[in-house]
Amino acid sequence: MGKSMRSKRKQKLKRERKVKYRAKEVETLKDMLRKAGEKVDGETDAVMVDPETLKAAKAKKAAQLELAAAAEEEVMDTQQKSEFGKTSLKNEHGNYPVWMNRRQIKRHKKLTSKSKAEGYTKGRKRKRL
């Protein structure tokens, strides 16, 4: 497909448009670079730096990162206390955790509200009569 006269004509026009607008696009890109403060005509502001200076700068930066990490470790609390009770799974306001849906809450209430004498224990199946 794509060998008809119409498609050949469209391809030709597309090639011509690319040539026509390529120069304009290059100029806009160069203008953008100039506004950003960079030199466009092949000149660079690159400065040669000896490797000893680079190594010293890297070592200094690594030392600063280590000090920051050490200070952060001291501040960080590793012990977290759970908001929810172990058996009731409720928080101080009487709400269940977000991850529990209505079906799970209903089942949990059923399992924890009955006494062991009635046959309900958490995590075990009820005996059938």
N, C-alpha and C positions, 0 to 999 in steps of 0.2 A: 504494500500500500504506500501511498504518498508519492506516486510517480505521475500524478495527473498534472496538467498544465497549470491549474490553479495553484497547487501546492508548490510547484517549481517557482512560480511567480512570487508566492509569499516568502519562500526561502531566500530568493534573490533580494527582495525588499528588506528582509530581516538583516541580511549581510550588509546592505547599504546603510541601514540605520546604525548598526554597530560601528561602522567606520565613521559615520557622521558625528556620533555622540561621544566617541572614545576620547577625542581631544578635549572636549568640554568637560568630561568626567575627570580626566587627569588634572586639568586646571583647578577644578573644585577641590580635589584631594590635596593638591599642593597648597591651596589657600588655607585649608583646614590645618595642615601641618605648620604653616607659617603663623597662624593665629595661636597655635599651641606653643609656639616659641622654639620650634625646631628648624634647623637649616635643611633646605630641600635640595639644593643643587650639588649634592654629593659631598659636601663638607660636613665634618663632624667635630664635636667638642670633646672627643675622647682624650683622656689623659692617662698616661702610663703610670701605674702604681707598682712599687716593688712588692714582691710577695711577703716580705717580712711585715710590712704595714698591714696587709690583709690578714695575716695570721694573728697579729696582735689585736686587731679589731674584732675578729671572730672569737678569740679567747675571752676578751672583755665582755662581749655580748652573751656568751655562754655562761660566764660567771654571774652576770646579772640575772639571767633566767633561773639559774640554780638557787640563788638567794630568794627570788620571788616564789619559787616552788616550795622552798623550805618554810618560808613565812606562811604560805597558804596552808601547808600541812598542819602547822601548829594551831591555826585558827579553826580548821575543819573539825567538826564533831562527828565521830564515827558511830556513836551509839544513837539509835533512833528508837523512840518509844512508840508503840502502836497506838493509834487513836481508838481502836475498836477493842472491845472486850473479847477474851478468848472464847467463852462459852456463848454469850449472847450475841456476839458480832455486832453490837450496837455501839455508837459513839456516845459522847456526853449528852447529845441532844436527842438521842433515841432513834437515830437514823442508821440504816444499814449501809454497807459499803456500796460504792457506785457499781462495782462489777457484779453485784447480786441482782438478778432480775426478779420479777414478781413470783414466778414459779419456785425459785430457790428460796425466797423469803417465806413463802407459804409452807414449804417442806420443812424448813428449819424451825419454824414456829411449832409445827406439828411434832417434830422429833424432840424438841427441848421442853415443850410445855407438859407433856405427859410424864408420869412417873415410871420408874422401871417396873413396878408391879403391874402396870397396865400393859407392858410389853414393848414400849418404845425406848430405844436407846440410840444415841447418835452413832451413825456409822454401821449399825447392824440392821439386818432385815427382821421384820416382825414375824413371829411364829404364826403359822396358819393353824386354825382350829379344825 
